[in-house]
Amino acid sequence: MVLSSPGQPLRAVDRPRPRAGAGQLLVRVTACAVCRTDLHVVDGDLPRPSLPLVPGHEIVGRVEQAGPGVDVFRPGERVGVPWLAWTCGECRLCRAGRENLCPRARFTGYTWDGGFAEYMVADARFCLRLPDAYADAAAAPLLCAGLIGYRCLRRTGDAARLGLYGFGAAAHLVTQVARHQGRSVYAFTRPGDTAAQEFAVACGAGWAGDSTAGPPEELDAAIIFAPAGELVPPALRAVGPGGIVVCGGIHMSPVPSFPYALLWQERTVCSVANLTRRDGAEFMGLAAHVALRSTVRTYPLAEANTALADLRAGRFRGAAVLLPG
């Protein structure tokens, strides 16, 4: 399924099966989750995608071919392919262990063809081993909703009372990890979305309410998954002195001005960008020991446009997953 121009529907295209080059894997895709970042790519919110483009960056598949120099994965093994597709390994950020900020980085489903396809090629160094306990469709959301959610959660430190703004694929996994760690979770949804609030409570949130409302008690930290800049001031209002507000999306609408009093007393606002291979290894190790319940709605690959439309309209809970074949 190919994006030829932002703002246009994806097109079904037949292409020759790609081949793995040096250091690469040819992956037969068995499941690919649909992320809000895919919406931002398709809708044109993110600049300069590599067109024509195959979107999708939460990929589960089997190694069909290992290219020259690959000795980590063998044909037939299951792998996960995440958002971070390639980095230079040479710049000061890569050398400092901050490869997620590499200025030359390439990203799966954005500047590197992704998983809305039957086959794709990936750099073997950036592929991940997946816990055996998860079926392919359940494992797919772990590769972005889980990974980015985990990186956001780490930025909150030891916050005991955690607010989550926007309760979708990432939040429903983060809630389960946070509860496993002994934290209390407060979920904020669109006003009047009682179904999302019920889903949040079912996932382990101790309280769920409208994003316009204040929590029943002061928070230590908040994570904003919704791409809505107007949520930053109420999130700051909800956290106490020394609290942190983490913006977890790759794209966000403009943040409105707010009085300095909301930021005072050493409150912090920060963003989380991309992920590192260390994030991937740590989170997959955690997922192997914590029985995360991945709520998914599956679609055939040919219905990728329907899945994107349903995500945009909020017609399902959890994550959408495309199944090729």
C-alpha positions as CSV (number, residue, x, y, z in Angstrom):
1,M,0.0,0.0,0.0
2,V,1.8,3.1,-1.3
3,L,1.5,6.8,-0.5
4,S,2.2,8.8,-3.6
5,S,1.1,12.2,-2.3
6,P,0.3,13.4,1.2
7,G,-3.4,13.8,1.8
8,Q,-4.3,11.2,-0.8
9,P,-5.5,7.6,-0.1
10,L,-2.9,4.8,-0.2
11,R,-2.8,2.8,-3.5
12,A,-2.4,-1.0,-3.8
13,V,0.7,-1.6,-6.0
14,D,2.4,-4.7,-7.2
15,R,6.2,-4.5,-6.9
16,P,9.0,-7.1,-7.4
17,R,10.0,-8.7,-4.2
18,P,13.0,-6.8,-2.8
19,R,16.3,-8.4,-1.9
20,A,18.4,-7.9,1.2
21,G,21.6,-6.1,0.7
22,A,24.7,-6.2,2.9
23,G,23.7,-6.0,6.5
24,Q,20.0,-6.2,5.7
25,L,17.1,-8.6,6.2
26,L,14.3,-9.4,3.8
27,V,11.3,-9.7,6.1
28,R,8.0,-11.4,5.2
29,V,5.5,-9.2,7.0
30,T,2.9,-11.1,9.1
31,A,1.5,-8.1,11.0
32,C,1.9,-4.3,11.0
33,A,0.2,-2.1,13.5
34,V,-1.2,1.3,12.4
35,C,0.2,4.2,14.4
36,R,-1.0,7.8,14.8
37,T,2.4,8.7,13.3
38,D,1.3,6.9,10.1
39,L,-1.7,9.3,10.1
40,H,0.7,12.3,10.4
41,V,2.7,10.9,7.5
42,V,-0.3,10.2,5.3
43,D,-2.0,13.5,6.1
44,G,1.1,15.6,5.4
45,D,1.7,16.8,9.0
46,L,5.4,15.5,8.8
47,P,7.6,17.2,6.2
48,R,9.6,15.5,3.4
49,P,8.5,11.8,3.4
50,S,10.4,9.7,0.9
51,L,7.8,9.4,-1.8
52,P,6.5,7.1,-3.2
53,L,6.4,5.6,0.3
54,V,5.2,2.4,1.9
55,P,4.1,3.5,5.5
56,G,4.1,1.3,8.6
57,H,6.7,1.0,11.4
58,E,5.3,-1.5,13.9
59,I,6.3,-4.6,12.0
60,V,6.3,-8.3,12.9
61,G,7.6,-10.8,10.4
62,R,9.8,-13.7,9.5
63,V,13.3,-13.5,8.1
64,E,13.0,-14.6,4.5
65,Q,16.6,-13.8,3.5
66,A,19.7,-12.6,5.4
67,G,22.0,-10.4,3.4
68,P,25.8,-10.6,3.4
69,G,27.4,-9.9,6.7
70,V,24.3,-10.7,8.8
71,D,25.0,-13.3,11.5
72,V,22.5,-12.2,14.2
73,F,19.3,-13.5,12.5
74,R,18.6,-16.5,10.4
75,P,15.9,-17.3,7.8
76,G,12.7,-18.3,9.5
77,E,13.3,-16.4,12.7
78,R,10.7,-13.9,13.9
79,V,11.8,-10.2,14.1
80,G,10.3,-6.9,15.0
81,V,11.1,-3.8,12.9
82,P,10.6,-0.5,14.7
83,W,10.5,3.2,13.7
84,L,14.2,3.8,13.9
85,A,15.5,2.2,10.7
86,W,19.2,3.5,10.4
87,T,21.6,5.9,12.0
88,C,25.1,7.1,11.0
89,G,26.8,5.8,14.2
90,E,29.4,8.6,13.7
91,C,28.0,11.9,14.9
92,R,28.4,13.2,18.4
93,L,24.8,12.2,19.3
94,C,25.3,8.6,18.2
95,R,28.6,8.4,20.0
96,A,26.9,9.6,23.1
97,G,24.3,6.9,23.1
98,R,21.6,9.3,21.7
99,E,21.1,7.7,18.3
100,N,17.4,8.7,18.5
101,L,18.5,12.2,17.7
102,C,21.0,11.4,14.9
103,P,20.6,14.2,12.3
104,R,21.0,11.6,9.5
105,A,18.7,9.0,10.9
106,R,16.2,7.2,8.7
107,F,12.8,6.1,9.8
108,T,10.7,3.1,8.9
109,G,7.5,4.0,7.0
110,Y,8.7,7.7,6.6
111,T,12.1,7.9,5.0
112,W,12.4,4.1,4.5
113,D,9.8,1.8,3.1
114,G,7.8,0.2,5.9
115,G,5.4,-2.6,6.7
116,F,2.1,-1.9,4.8
117,A,3.3,-4.6,2.4
118,E,3.9,-8.3,2.1
119,Y,7.7,-7.9,2.2
120,M,10.1,-5.2,3.3
121,V,13.9,-4.8,3.8
122,A,15.3,-3.7,7.2
123,D,18.8,-3.0,8.6
124,A,19.5,-6.1,10.7
125,R,21.2,-3.9,13.4
126,F,17.9,-2.2,14.2
127,C,15.6,-5.2,14.2
128,L,14.5,-6.6,17.6
129,R,13.8,-10.0,19.0
130,L,10.3,-10.4,20.3
131,P,9.0,-12.2,23.4
132,D,7.6,-15.6,22.4
133,A,4.4,-15.2,24.5
134,Y,2.9,-12.6,22.1
135,A,1.1,-13.6,18.8
136,D,2.1,-11.6,15.8
137,A,-0.9,-9.2,15.9
138,A,-0.5,-8.7,19.7
139,A,3.3,-8.1,19.3
140,A,3.0,-5.4,16.6
141,P,1.8,-2.5,18.8
142,L,4.7,-3.2,21.2
143,L,7.1,-1.8,18.4
144,C,6.0,1.8,18.8
145,A,3.0,2.2,21.1
146,G,4.9,0.1,23.6
147,L,8.4,1.4,22.9
148,I,7.6,5.1,22.7
149,G,5.3,4.8,25.7
150,Y,8.1,3.1,27.7
151,R,10.6,5.9,26.8
152,C,8.0,8.4,27.9
153,L,7.4,6.5,31.1
154,R,11.1,6.4,31.9
155,R,11.2,10.2,31.6
156,T,8.8,10.5,34.5
157,G,11.3,9.0,36.9
158,D,9.8,7.6,40.0
159,A,6.5,9.5,39.7
160,A,4.0,7.6,41.8
161,R,0.9,9.4,40.5
162,L,0.8,9.5,36.7
163,G,-1.6,11.2,34.3
164,L,-2.1,10.0,30.7
165,Y,-3.7,12.4,28.3
166,G,-5.1,10.6,25.2
167,F,-6.0,7.0,25.8
168,G,-5.1,5.0,22.7
169,A,-2.6,2.3,21.8
170,A,0.4,3.7,23.7
171,A,-1.6,4.6,26.8
172,H,-3.3,1.3,27.2
173,L,0.1,-0.5,27.2
174,V,1.8,2.2,29.4
175,T,-1.0,1.9,32.0
176,Q,-0.3,-1.8,32.4
177,V,3.5,-1.3,32.8
178,A,2.9,1.6,35.3
179,R,0.5,-0.5,37.3
180,H,3.1,-3.4,37.3
181,Q,5.6,-0.9,38.7
182,G,3.2,0.1,41.5
183,R,2.1,3.5,40.2
184,S,-1.3,5.0,40.2
185,V,-2.7,6.0,36.8
186,Y,-5.2,8.7,36.0
187,A,-6.5,8.7,32.4
188,F,-7.8,11.8,30.6
189,T,-9.9,11.4,27.4
190,R,-11.8,13.6,25.0
191,P,-14.8,15.2,26.8
192,G,-17.7,12.9,26.9
193,D,-15.8,9.8,25.6
194,T,-17.1,7.5,28.3
195,A,-16.2,4.4,26.2
196,A,-12.5,5.4,26.3
197,Q,-12.8,6.1,30.0
198,E,-14.3,2.6,30.6
199,F,-11.5,1.1,28.5
200,A,-8.9,3.0,30.6
201,V,-10.3,1.6,33.8
202,A,-10.4,-1.9,32.4
203,C,-6.7,-1.5,31.5
204,G,-5.8,-0.6,35.1
205,A,-6.4,3.2,35.5
206,G,-7.6,4.1,39.0
207,W,-9.5,7.1,37.6
208,A,-10.6,8.3,34.2
209,G,-12.3,11.6,33.2
210,D,-12.4,14.4,30.7
211,S,-9.2,16.2,29.7
212,T,-10.8,19.4,30.7
213,A,-11.2,18.2,34.3
214,G,-8.7,18.2,37.0
215,P,-7.6,14.9,38.6
216,P,-8.9,13.9,42.1
217,E,-5.4,14.5,43.5
218,E,-2.2,16.2,42.5
219,L,-0.1,14.3,40.0
220,D,3.7,13.8,40.1
221,A,3.9,13.5,36.3
222,A,1.8,13.5,33.1
223,I,2.4,12.1,29.6
224,I,0.5,13.6,26.7
225,F,0.0,11.1,23.9
226,A,-2.8,13.1,22.1
227,P,-1.4,15.5,19.4
228,A,-3.1,18.4,21.0
229,G,-0.9,21.3,22.2
230,E,-3.8,22.8,24.2
231,L,-3.4,19.9,26.7
232,V,0.0,21.2,27.9
233,P,-1.4,24.0,30.2
234,P,-4.0,21.7,31.9
235,A,-1.4,19.0,32.3
236,L,1.0,21.5,34.0
237,R,-1.9,22.6,36.2
238,A,-2.4,19.0,37.3
239,V,1.2,18.2,38.3
240,G,2.6,19.4,41.6
241,P,5.9,21.2,42.3
242,G,8.8,19.5,40.7
243,G,6.4,17.6,38.4
244,I,7.1,16.8,34.7
245,V,4.9,16.9,31.6
246,V,6.2,14.6,28.8
247,C,5.0,15.2,25.3
248,G,5.1,11.8,23.6
249,G,4.0,12.5,20.0
250,I,6.1,13.3,16.9
251,H,3.6,16.0,15.9
252,M,1.5,18.3,18.1
253,S,-0.7,21.3,17.4
254,P,0.6,24.7,18.6
255,V,1.0,25.0,22.4
256,P,-0.9,28.0,23.6
257,S,0.7,30.6,25.9
258,F,0.3,30.0,29.6
259,P,1.2,32.0,32.7
260,Y,4.6,31.4,34.2
261,A,2.9,30.4,37.4
262,L,2.1,27.0,35.8
263,L,5.8,26.4,35.1
264,W,7.1,27.8,38.3
265,Q,8.3,25.6,41.3
266,E,10.5,23.6,39.0
267,R,7.9,22.0,36.8
268,T,9.3,20.7,33.5
269,V,7.9,20.3,30.0
270,C,9.8,18.0,27.6
271,S,9.4,16.0,24.5
272,V,10.4,12.4,23.7
273,A,11.8,11.8,20.2
274,N,12.1,8.4,18.5
275,L,13.8,5.5,20.3
276,T,17.1,3.8,20.7
277,R,18.1,0.2,20.3
278,R,18.6,0.1,24.1
279,D,15.0,1.1,24.6
280,G,14.0,-1.8,22.4
281,A,16.0,-4.3,24.2
282,E,14.9,-3.1,27.7
283,F,11.2,-2.9,26.8
284,M,11.1,-6.3,25.1
285,G,12.8,-7.8,28.2
286,L,10.2,-6.2,30.3
287,A,7.4,-7.4,28.0
288,A,8.7,-10.9,28.3
289,H,8.1,-10.8,32.1
290,V,4.9,-8.7,32.3
291,A,1.9,-10.2,30.6
292,L,0.8,-7.1,28.7
293,R,-2.7,-7.3,27.1
294,S,-2.5,-5.9,23.7
295,T,-6.0,-4.9,22.5
296,V,-6.1,-5.0,18.7
297,R,-8.5,-4.7,15.8
298,T,-7.3,-6.5,12.7
299,Y,-7.7,-5.5,9.1
300,P,-6.6,-7.1,5.8
301,L,-3.7,-5.2,4.2
302,A,-5.9,-4.1,1.4
303,E,-8.1,-2.2,3.9
304,A,-5.2,0.0,5.2
305,N,-7.2,3.2,4.2
306,T,-10.1,2.0,6.3
307,A,-7.8,1.3,9.3
308,L,-6.4,4.8,9.0
309,A,-9.8,6.4,8.8
310,D,-11.0,4.4,11.8
311,L,-8.0,5.5,13.8
312,R,-8.6,9.1,12.8
313,A,-12.2,8.9,13.9
314,G,-11.5,6.9,17.1
315,R,-13.7,4.0,16.1
316,F,-11.8,1.4,18.1
317,R,-9.9,0.9,21.3
318,G,-6.3,-0.1,21.5
319,A,-4.4,-0.6,18.2
320,A,-5.3,-1.4,14.6
321,V,-3.2,-4.1,13.0
322,L,-2.9,-4.9,9.3
323,L,-2.5,-8.6,8.3
324,P,-1.0,-9.2,4.9
325,G,-2.1,-12.4,3.0
